[in-house]
Amino acid sequence: MTALRLPFILMLVGVLGLAGCSVHQPVSLYQLDAGSPVEPAQSAGMAVLLGPVTVADYLQRETLLQRQPDGSLQASTDGRWAGSLSSDIDQLLLRQVAGHLDSQRVVLAPATVGFTPDVQVLLTITRLDSGEKQPAILDAQWRLIDRRGQVRDNRIVHLQEQHAGSTAAQVQAQGVLLQRLAEQLSVAIKPLANQQPIAEVPRKPAAKAAAPAVEQEKQPKIPMAAPVRTDMEVFRF
């Protein structure tokens, strides 16, 4: 009886071992490639407030999504993002824009107290994904606000990048798209460095109140004397 049970037990152990290996299969972690941005040398370069940067809801997760031929999205089985994708996008754009503008004065929103930007970048990323057989695609829109709070540029961008198909190649292609976005954004920002300084509006002198007239109105009015007429007659002799 014992001899018959032994092969069954060994087979059961083997099946459980294979199941354990499949469950604990390691998953690769990925980060966006920021390329090789040039370190800015100017400490007093153009002041740029980058953000708020709004990222589509479906990208705000650790799951690395794969675009399917029918347009649907499926979670990747062999990889996920190493942390926050939104934070990776912010840091990549920050380093790239600062390098293209050669300015150390590029900061992420919200700005610190006392920081007055030459231009503020409002950026919305509505799509950033790829698939094994689908190219990496980036859809975004930016608005540039100058010192006076006026919109100086409004642009919708659609970028596409081919890749080799692997998950690593897809992530690399998405990083390349963001680098191209930062380059185009920097080209649009540079002309705003020559803005005229905001002239101070002279204050109008406070209108002086007509003090004499007010004082006259406040003084009590004295009734003027009027002749008193009577019915008495005056006789002359």
Secondary structure by P-SEA (a helix, b strand, c coil): ccccaaaaaaaaaaaaaaaaaaaacbbbbbbbbccccccccccccbbbbccccccccccccccbbbbccccbbbbbccccccccaaaaaaaaaaaaaaaaacccccccccccccccccbbbbbbbccccccccccbbbbbbbbbbcccccccccbbbbbbbbccccaaaaaaaaaaaaaaaaaaaaaaaccccccccccccccccccccaaaaaaaaacbbbbcbbbbbccbbbbcc
